[in-house]
Amino acid sequence: MALWQQIALPIVTFLLGGVLGFYLSQRYFKKYLKENPPVNENMIRAMMTQMGRKPSEKQVRQVMQSMNDAK
């Protein structure tokens, strides 16, 4: 094996692994978000009901707005 091959092969392998890893992790994350969507208004209503509160529409929208602002 030539010296340039001993240097180039690990670098190319590392770069290909990084690109492939990034692509696969991005695909997995998109699939996960599609299957398990973030909190929505129905989830907030259910949480407030479990806590013994009767949520009004205004309260639900305020909580959603505060969560969106926190992002």
VENHUKA-V203021 format. One record per helix or strand of 2 or more residues. SS is the DSSP state (alpha for helix, beta for strand). FROM is the first residue (numbers start at 1). LEN is the number of residues. If there is no record, write none. Layout:
# VENHUKA-V203021
SS/FROM/LEN
SS/FROM/LEN
This chain:
# VENHUKA-V203021
alpha/3/33
alpha/41/10
alpha/57/14
